[in-house]
Amino acid sequence: MPQMANRIQETTTTGGTGTLTLAGAVTGYLTFAAGFSTGASLFYTIDNGVGEWEIGMGTLVTTGTLSRTTVIATSNSNALVNFASGTKRVFCSAPTDRKSTRLNSSHVA
């Protein structure tokens, strides 16, 4: 079961469809490493601010990298988005199509 945590938001300049190198927390937010342990499965959203976005499940590979393991919904017909380089926001969010997901204290960091 993917984990959730509050106020997690970082930036990345990683392009392509692979693992993201995280560039640090946005002011007022926490890093993924502050909310999750290495190896944790989690929900994520990536948004480049110009209409491309992706919602999925990923894994915190290291304190500074996030793999995109399962796509849930995207602006690219629900396939991985091939992001151009440039700054994107990456944050923890629960996808609405997972309405049956019930969170309790063991799932929330």
Backbone torsions as a table, in degrees:
resi	resn	phi	psi	omega
1	MET	NA	122.8	177.6
2	PRO	-61.3	146.1	-179.6
3	GLN	-92.1	163.2	175.9
4	MET	-128.8	154.3	173.2
5	ALA	-150.6	150.8	-177.4
6	ASN	-85.5	145.7	170.8
7	ARG	57.9	42.2	175.4
8	ILE	-100.7	119.9	176.8
9	GLN	-158.2	125.0	177.0
10	GLU	-128.3	173.8	171.8
11	THR	-111.0	161.2	173.1
12	THR	-147.0	150.7	172.7
13	THR	-115.1	9.7	-179.6
14	THR	-63.7	131.8	174.0
15	GLY	-101.4	171.4	176.5
16	GLY	91.5	-157.3	-176.1
17	THR	-119.4	9.4	-174.4
18	GLY	-97.3	-159.0	-179.9
19	THR	-61.1	139.8	-178.3
20	LEU	-92.6	135.7	168.7
21	THR	-92.4	118.3	-176.6
22	LEU	-84.4	138.4	-172.1
23	ALA	-106.6	9.5	178.5
24	GLY	113.7	160.0	-175.8
25	ALA	-70.3	144.5	170.3
26	VAL	-70.5	145.7	-179.8
27	THR	-51.2	128.6	179.4
28	GLY	90.1	-0.7	-178.7
29	TYR	-121.8	174.5	178.8
30	LEU	-109.1	160.2	174.2
31	THR	-77.9	162.0	174.2
32	PHE	-60.6	-37.9	-179.9
33	ALA	-65.6	-26.4	176.9
34	ALA	-73.3	-25.8	-177.4
35	GLY	-102.9	-17.5	-174.4
36	PHE	-138.6	150.1	174.1
37	SER	-86.8	157.2	176.6
38	THR	-55.9	134.1	-178.7
39	GLY	92.9	-6.5	-178.7
40	ALA	-69.4	140.3	172.6
41	SER	-91.1	134.9	-174.2
42	LEU	-149.9	161.4	172.2
43	PHE	-86.8	142.6	178.2
44	TYR	-140.2	159.7	169.0
45	THR	-132.7	138.5	173.1
46	ILE	-118.4	136.6	-178.9
47	ASP	-142.0	125.2	-179.8
48	ASN	-93.4	0.3	176.3
49	GLY	81.2	-1.3	179.3
50	VAL	-128.5	27.6	173.6
51	GLY	103.7	-7.6	176.1
52	GLU	-100.4	133.5	-178.2
53	TRP	-152.9	161.2	-179.9
54	GLU	-150.3	135.5	175.2
55	ILE	-119.7	133.1	-178.6
56	GLY	-165.0	-170.2	172.2
57	MET	-112.0	139.0	-179.8
58	GLY	-137.9	-179.5	178.6
59	THR	-129.9	131.1	174.1
60	LEU	-75.5	103.1	-174.1
61	VAL	-74.2	-48.9	174.8
62	THR	-138.2	-178.3	-179.7
63	THR	-64.1	-15.3	-177.9
64	GLY	-125.2	12.6	179.3
65	THR	-136.9	141.9	-179.6
66	LEU	-129.0	120.6	176.7
67	SER	-86.3	147.0	178.9
68	ARG	-102.1	94.4	-169.9
69	THR	-92.8	-35.3	-177.7
70	THR	-137.8	121.2	178.0
71	VAL	-84.8	134.1	177.6
72	ILE	-106.5	-48.2	178.9
73	ALA	-156.4	146.2	178.8
74	THR	-150.3	170.1	172.7
75	SER	-79.9	-0.5	-177.8
76	ASN	-112.3	53.2	179.5
77	SER	51.6	38.6	177.2
78	ASN	63.5	25.8	170.8
79	ALA	-109.3	160.8	175.9
80	LEU	-49.2	138.2	176.9
81	VAL	-86.3	129.7	175.9
82	ASN	-87.6	84.0	-175.8
83	PHE	-69.8	140.6	171.3
84	ALA	-74.6	160.9	173.5
85	SER	-64.5	163.0	-174.1
86	GLY	123.8	164.9	-173.4
87	THR	-74.8	132.3	175.8
88	LYS	-131.2	152.3	173.7
89	ARG	-92.6	139.0	175.5
90	VAL	-127.5	124.0	-176.9
91	PHE	-144.1	163.3	179.5
92	CYS	-88.3	125.8	178.2
93	SER	-153.4	150.1	179.9
94	ALA	-90.9	124.2	178.6
95	PRO	-70.8	140.8	-176.9
96	THR	-69.9	-22.5	179.4
97	ASP	-75.7	-1.0	177.4
98	ARG	-104.8	39.8	-176.0
99	LYS	-57.2	-26.9	-179.4
100	SER	-78.0	-7.8	178.4
101	THR	-67.4	122.3	178.5
102	ARG	-111.0	122.3	-179.2
103	LEU	-98.0	141.2	170.7
104	ASN	-134.4	-176.4	-173.2
105	SER	-60.5	-21.3	179.5
106	SER	-79.2	-10.2	-179.5
107	HIS	-106.5	-12.2	-175.2
108	VAL	-108.0	125.7	179.0
109	ALA	-87.7	NA	NA
